[in-house]
Amino acid sequence: MSGFIVCGRPLAKNPYYIQEAGLHIYSEQELCYYIYNNLMMIDDGFVGDRLIRFLESELGMDELARKLSKWKGKMSTAQLLLMIMQEVDYYREDELEEFDRQLEKKEQAKPYDLLKSRADYMTKQKHYPKAIEIYDHILEREGEWAIPRELLGKLWHNRGLAQAGMFWMQEAADSLARAYGFLQDSDILKELFYLHLLEPGITISEEIAALIPAQQQYRWQEEYDVYDRQAANAPQVRRIDRAMKKDRHRKKDETERILTEWKQEYREMVK
């Protein structure tokens, strides 16, 4: 595979939208690239009627669409994905062999591993509410699935990061504290300390607070101050600062534009 995507057919006029990734697909090569690099994210409903119609009507891949329609429900999702990859012929033979190995690995994965991969991806894409929903679903089935202790810690940790992304600071602190109980990781203490600096009103147990020596708090405070100064110079902050310095009418127009952009970003985040 080359370092960039080469499209052999005309691009789709109506792209295929993958909601969990917030991604529009315009070609079969882009579709294969997404499948190859996000395999653990893909669930059993991925190869459905909507994708098949897209391949047929937008990309003119009638034969592949026919095959998928014939075998959907009879073959496993792994087999259908491999069929797509082989038909498009975007990846080299050795890459397809590796893809096949990853398919086998996915088939053998525990359900909580697959769900965690999906939630982690959602967190990375800033789709925090959906990520939190998936983390909660896994944690609710802790006993049923006999989830390993270390993984439980990672689930609580990543849940806390997603909650912080939603500015649910107390909930994030509670999740991080639970994560520390499982993992005993000093990096989590640092995250809790930073969270407290961001939102002094949050409650952290005395037991957790006692684990951070005063000297360590001083060092982390210095690091935080550096990050804070860097954040003050971020493009968005400078843009707001410039808007505030404009005359009354121009300031109103500029702040409205900024707020509209932020609202759109929020809508994308909570999809």
N, C-alpha and C positions, 0 to 999 in steps of 0.2 A: 504494500500500500504506500502511496506517495504521501508527502507531508501536507498536501492540501487536497481538497475534494474536487475531483474532475467529474463533471456531469456529462453523460453521453446523450441524454435525451433533453428535450426542452423542459424547463422548470415548470412545476405545477402552478396553474393560475390560482387555484384554491388549495393552499397548503394543508397538510395534515397536522392538527394541533395535539400535542401531548401535554395534557393539563398538568400532571405532576411535575413535569420538567419546565413548564412555561415555555415550550419550544415549538416553533413552526417548522415542519419538514417540507422541503420543496422538491426533493429528488430521491431516487432509490439509494443513491450513495450516502446521502445524509441519513436516511433511515437505517442503513447498515451500520454507519458510524455510531449512531445512537445505540443500537442494539448491542454492538460489540463492546462499547465502553460503559454500558449501564445495565449489564445483564442481570445482576442481582436485584435491580429495581423492577424488572418486568414481571407482571403477574400473569395468571392463566387467561385473563380476558384480553390480553394485548392483541393477539391475532384474532380480531373479530370482524364483523360485517363492515364496520366503518373503515377499517384499514384496507380490507379487501376492495371495497368500492373505490377508495383513493387510488390504489394500485391500478385498477382497471380504468377508471374514468379520467384520472388526472395524469397518470404516467404511461397509460397505454400498455400496461403489462398484463394483457388479457390471459395469457397462458398461465402465468404465476397465480393470478387471481382465481382462475378456474381450478388449479391444483389445490390451492388453499381452501376454497369452498368445498371441494370434494372431500378433503381429508380433515377439515376442522371438526373436532368432536370424535374423530377416530384415531388421530395421532396425538401424541403429547405436545405440549407447547414447545418443548425443547426441539422436537423433530420439525415442527412448523417453522421455528426460527432458523434452524439450520437450512431448511428448504429455501427460505428467503435469501440467506447469505450465499448459498451456492448458486442460485439463479441469477443474482445480481453480479456475481463474480468481481467484487470490489477488492476483496482481500486475497492475499497469496495463499497457496496450499498449506504452507506451514502455519500461517495465521489462523486458517480455518481449523486445522488440527488442534491448535491451542484453544480455539473457541469451543470445539467439541469437548475438550477436557473440562473447560469451565462449565459447560452445560451439565456434564456428569456431576461435577462438584455441586452445582446448584440443585440438581435432582436429589442429592444425598443430604443437603443442608437441612438443619432444623428449621421449623416454621418461624421461631423467634429470631433466628439469624437473618432470614429473608426480610422479615418485617423491620428489624433494626436497620438493615441496609437502606430500606425505603425511607424510614423516618430520618435517618442521618442525611440522606440526600435532600429530603424536604427541608431540613434545617439549613443545609448549605445553600439551598435556593431561597431561603427566607420565607418559606411557606410554613410558618411556625405553628399556626393552629392545627393543621393537618398532622404535622410532626408530633405534636403533643398528644393528639388523639391516638396515634399509633403507639407511642411510648406507653400511654396509659393502658391500651389494650393488651400489650405484652405483659406489663407489670400485674395486671389483674389476673393473668393466668400463670403467675409465678409458680404456684404449687403444682398445678396441673401439668405444666411443661418441665418441671424440675430444672429451672434455669440456673446455670452455674453462678456462684457468688460473684466472681469477677465481672461477669457480664451484667449482673444486676447493678453493680456499681457503675458501669459504663452507661447503662440505660438511665439511671437516676441523674448521672452527670449531664448527659446530652439533653435530657428533659429540662434540666435547669438552664442550660444554655438557650434552649428554645424559649423558655419562659422569660429569660432576660431579654431576648429579642423582642418579646411582646411588652416589655417594660413591666412585667409582673415580678417586681423585685423581691418581695417577701416569699412568694412561691418559689422563685428561683433559688433563693438562699436556703429554703427548706430542702429542696431537691439536692442541692450541692452538699448540704450537711449529711443527707442520707447517703449520698455517693461516697463521701469521705468515710463513713462508717464501714462501708464495704471495702474500699480500696486503700485507705490510709495513705493517700497520695498528697504530698505537700503542695503540689500545684493547685489542688482543689482549695486548700487553705488560702492560697494566694488569690484565687478567683473570688473567694468569699470576702477577703479583705478589700479587694478592689470594688466589689459590689457594695460593701458598706460605705466606701468613700463616695461612690456614685449616689447612694441613697442612704444617708445616715440614719434614717428612721426605721430601717429594717431591724428585726430582732435576730441575733445570733446567740446561741446558747453559751453560757459561761464556760461550759466544758470545752467547746470548740475554740472560743476566744483564748482560753488559757493555753492552748497548744501553740500559739504564735508569740514567741518571745519579743520583748520590746525592741531589741536590736534588729530583729527581722522585720518588724513593723516599720521601723525607720527606713530600712533599705527599700522595702516595697513602696513606701510613701514617696521616696525619691524617684523611683521608676514611674510611679503613677503620675507624678508632677511632670515628668518628661513627656509622657503620652498625652497628658492634658494640654500641654503647650503645643504639641504637634497637631492635636485635634483642632485647636483654636485657629490654626493656619490652613485647615482643610478647605478645599474649594467652595463647598456649600456654605460654610461659616463665613468665608470672605464675601461670598455673594450676598448673604443676608446683611452683612455689615455695610456693603456698598449700597444696598437698597435703602437702608435706614438713613443714609447720608443724602439721598436724593430729595428733590422738592416734593411737596405733599402729594401732588397728583401722580408723579412718576413713581414715588415710593409705594403708593397704593397699588398701581398697576403691577409693579415688580413683585411685591409681596403676594398678590393674588396669583401670579404665575407660579411662584415657588410653592404656595400652598396647594395649588391644583396638581402640580407634579407630585408632591408628597402624598396627596390623596390617592392619586393613581397608583403610586408605588404600594400604598397600603392595600388597595383593592387587589393588586396582583399578589401580595403577600398572603392574604386571607382566602384566596380562591380554594 
